[in-house]
Amino acid sequence: MSHQDASVKSIIFALSANLGIAITKTIAAVLTGSGAMLAESIHSFADCGNQGLLFLGLSSSKKKPDPEHPLGHGKSIYFWSFIVALMLFSMGGLFSIYEGVHKLSSNEELKSPFIAIAVLLVSMALEGASLWGCITQINKLRGSESLWSWIKNTRQSELIVVFGEDVAALFGLSFALIAVVLSLITGDPVYDSIGSIGIGTLLIIVSVFLAIKVKSLLIGQSADDVVRTEIKAFLEARPEVEKVYNLITLQLGPQIMVAVKAKMTTVEQTEEMINNINRCEEELRKKFPIVQWIFFEPDNKE
């Protein structure tokens, strides 16, 4: 399975879950006449827009190189992932905290609590299915690597964003359910307000983590340690290469760029050395299909 296929499937899972949640909240808003539930349904439809932006990023990253973008458009996915992290911060985190503070000051009673509980349970089931789908795709990619290690090392920003959204949403819905139940048992709406503030704080923490992760990729991050080590070992094992002085990689969306400075095996003619370099590049691309650009500099010193 390609990394791109795993990302597409995870985004589809998330989009389906958010659309189902948005429709459920809309129905609940119509039945109860609750303005708060209507606002929540709009919020969920906005979450669907986040998945749309990730699809846009994946589509843009497939554009071919052009004179103005000689290394292609692969990093487009990082830009749109960063935008989604910002939206999660503003439309998710800040909005939830505002709602919680507003409820504290207005001391509004909880409307239709049993319908709210039903909506939350359905939403949790949908988000749980989305998270399960996302983790299933991640497991196909991470191999024997631990989940936390994969999260720290992966260069797939869109998959990290979907995972972060799903985790935050599931924990947020759990907070909301506990808050609603406590408000129902005690008759005190303050628990509902605290729940909204807690959800907002959680979303802000997750969005900041995602933004920091994507920022490194936007600036220009190398391929992960495993890929760099394997590429260097492959080149050093080639009979055409005597020693690799330096190896630089740059992650550009689904592809990577490789720059090599190496001492080539001594040959009698310059043309023979050029052929050796071309052969190394050809074999490197066969071994590592994600390598799209190779810059090879032969030298006799570091």
Secondary structure in CASP SS format (residue, H / E / C, confidence):
PFRMAT SS
TARGET T0000
AUTHOR 0000-0000-0000
METHOD secondary structure of the structure
MODEL  1
M C 1.00
S C 1.00
H H 1.00
Q H 1.00
D H 1.00
A H 1.00
S H 1.00
V H 1.00
K H 1.00
S H 1.00
I H 1.00
I H 1.00
F H 1.00
A H 1.00
L H 1.00
S H 1.00
A H 1.00
N H 1.00
L H 1.00
G H 1.00
I H 1.00
A H 1.00
I H 1.00
T H 1.00
K H 1.00
T H 1.00
I H 1.00
A H 1.00
A H 1.00
V H 1.00
L H 1.00
T H 1.00
G C 1.00
S C 1.00
G H 1.00
A H 1.00
M H 1.00
L H 1.00
A H 1.00
E H 1.00
S H 1.00
I H 1.00
H H 1.00
S H 1.00
F H 1.00
A H 1.00
D H 1.00
C H 1.00
G H 1.00
N H 1.00
Q H 1.00
G H 1.00
L H 1.00
L H 1.00
F H 1.00
L H 1.00
G H 1.00
L H 1.00
S H 1.00
S H 1.00
S C 1.00
K C 1.00
K C 1.00
K C 1.00
P C 1.00
D E 1.00
P C 1.00
E C 1.00
H E 1.00
P C 1.00
L C 1.00
G C 1.00
H C 1.00
G C 1.00
K C 1.00
S H 1.00
I H 1.00
Y H 1.00
F H 1.00
W H 1.00
S H 1.00
F H 1.00
I H 1.00
V H 1.00
A H 1.00
L H 1.00
M H 1.00
L H 1.00
F H 1.00
S H 1.00
M H 1.00
G H 1.00
G H 1.00
L H 1.00
F H 1.00
S H 1.00
I H 1.00
Y H 1.00
E H 1.00
G H 1.00
V H 1.00
H H 1.00
K H 1.00
L H 1.00
S H 1.00
S H 1.00
N C 1.00
E C 1.00
E C 1.00
L C 1.00
K C 1.00
S C 1.00
P H 1.00
F H 1.00
I H 1.00
A H 1.00
I H 1.00
A H 1.00
V H 1.00
L H 1.00
L H 1.00
V H 1.00
S H 1.00
M H 1.00
A H 1.00
L H 1.00
E H 1.00
G H 1.00
A H 1.00
S H 1.00
L H 1.00
W H 1.00
G H 1.00
C H 1.00
I H 1.00
T H 1.00
Q H 1.00
I H 1.00
N H 1.00
K H 1.00
L H 1.00
R H 1.00
G C 1.00
S C 1.00
E C 1.00
S C 1.00
L H 1.00
W H 1.00
S H 1.00
W H 1.00
I H 1.00
K H 1.00
N H 1.00
T C 1.00
R C 1.00
Q C 1.00
S H 1.00
E H 1.00
L H 1.00
I H 1.00
V H 1.00
V H 1.00
F H 1.00
G H 1.00
E H 1.00
D H 1.00
V H 1.00
A H 1.00
A H 1.00
L H 1.00
F H 1.00
G H 1.00
L H 1.00
S H 1.00
F H 1.00
A H 1.00
L H 1.00
I H 1.00
A H 1.00
V H 1.00
V H 1.00
L H 1.00
S H 1.00
L H 1.00
I H 1.00
T H 1.00
G C 1.00
D C 1.00
P C 1.00
V H 1.00
Y H 1.00
D H 1.00
S H 1.00
I H 1.00
G H 1.00
S H 1.00
I H 1.00
G H 1.00
I H 1.00
G H 1.00
T H 1.00
L H 1.00
L H 1.00
I H 1.00
I H 1.00
V H 1.00
S H 1.00
V H 1.00
F H 1.00
L H 1.00
A H 1.00
I H 1.00
K H 1.00
V H 1.00
K H 1.00
S H 1.00
L H 1.00
L H 1.00
I H 1.00
G C 1.00
Q C 1.00
S C 1.00
A C 1.00
D C 1.00
D H 1.00
V H 1.00
V H 1.00
R H 1.00
T H 1.00
E H 1.00
I H 1.00
K H 1.00
A H 1.00
F H 1.00
L H 1.00
E H 1.00
A C 1.00
R C 1.00
P C 1.00
E C 1.00
V E 1.00
E E 1.00
K E 1.00
V E 1.00
Y E 1.00
N E 1.00
L E 1.00
I E 1.00
T E 1.00
L E 1.00
Q E 1.00
L E 1.00
G C 1.00
P C 1.00
Q E 1.00
I E 1.00
M E 1.00
V E 1.00
A E 1.00
V E 1.00
K E 1.00
A E 1.00
K E 1.00
M E 1.00
T C 1.00
T C 1.00
V C 1.00
E C 1.00
Q C 1.00
T H 1.00
E H 1.00
E H 1.00
M H 1.00
I H 1.00
N H 1.00
N H 1.00
I H 1.00
N H 1.00
R H 1.00
C H 1.00
E H 1.00
E H 1.00
E H 1.00
L H 1.00
R H 1.00
K H 1.00
K H 1.00
F C 1.00
P C 1.00
I C 1.00
V E 1.00
Q E 1.00
W E 1.00
I E 1.00
F E 1.00
F E 1.00
E E 1.00
P E 1.00
D C 1.00
N C 1.00
K C 1.00
E C 1.00
END
